[in-house]
């Protein structure tokens, strides 16, 4: 009895794969597919596709033969979608690639489909027909997507445009995890200011909305320049002067804090400097302290460091030594 039972199982598994849609036959097909190591089906179609006016969407697959015994040119691919079976078209430029243009019903946004491949292997003096079936795939149409950044690099504060479809006023652009100042223009246009982050580095840009995150691409923040209206500073002790600092673009939301340090800390008295959001310029009053010669170092996230020579004297003569 054990031998007959074993023979019956092998007989059932050797039957040609059926595509009738019955649950038990589908289970049998899936089992046979899992045992098949001669052909592997790779789905190259994204699960999410942008909705287009034609409502036609291309399903692409690649077939990888794993056995040298497969009869040449015997492979044929089919797609089963919405209960209908359609032959797939073989690519004339890429070996073992197949495609099918599926017409989505006008009011539908989701489709389920699977692919199966028929092929033959030698069996004594005849050919033996075989088949392998993929898993069930989903196709989702999206009516909201960013298509492109107008540029892929720029300094802090640069105004960058993203074109696409389905933007809303609640959308926010993220650089990695940091929110950028985002300006909604229309359903098809959204803009953002490059946030204050370290320069000479690329960041992953994403669109954050009510339905989650959508990737856009990479953006490189180039280091900007900090300018000052003084090439050098010359003061007497307790004398004051006003210095203006300026950047190339307006500071983004939250403003831009300038970090000022010096190698003669007892000679310089000055407060913190902040360039307000929407402005390019900030001024600060500097007071001379203990007489000395040194330098001021002005830096900020995303900017090259600015160096300004400084001299604090104790007498009335206030000039640079030759």
Buried (B, 14 or more C-beta within 10 A) or exposed (E): EEEEEEEEEEEEEEEEBEBEEEEEBBEBBBEBBEEBEBBBBEBEBEEEBBBEEEBEBEBBBBBEBEEEEBEEEBBBBBBBBEEEEBEBEBEEEEEBBBBBEBEBEEEEEEBEBBBBBBBBBEEEEEEBBBBBBBEEBEBEBBEBBBEEBEEEBBBBBBBBBBBBBBBEEEBBBBBEEEBBBBBBEEEEBBBBBBBBBEBEEEBEBBBBBEEEEBEBEEBBBBBBEBBBEBEEBBBBBEEEEEBEBBBBBBBBBEBBBBEBEBEBEEBBBBEEBBBEBEBBBBEBEBBBBEBBBBBBBBBBBBBBEBEBBBBBBEEEEEEEEE
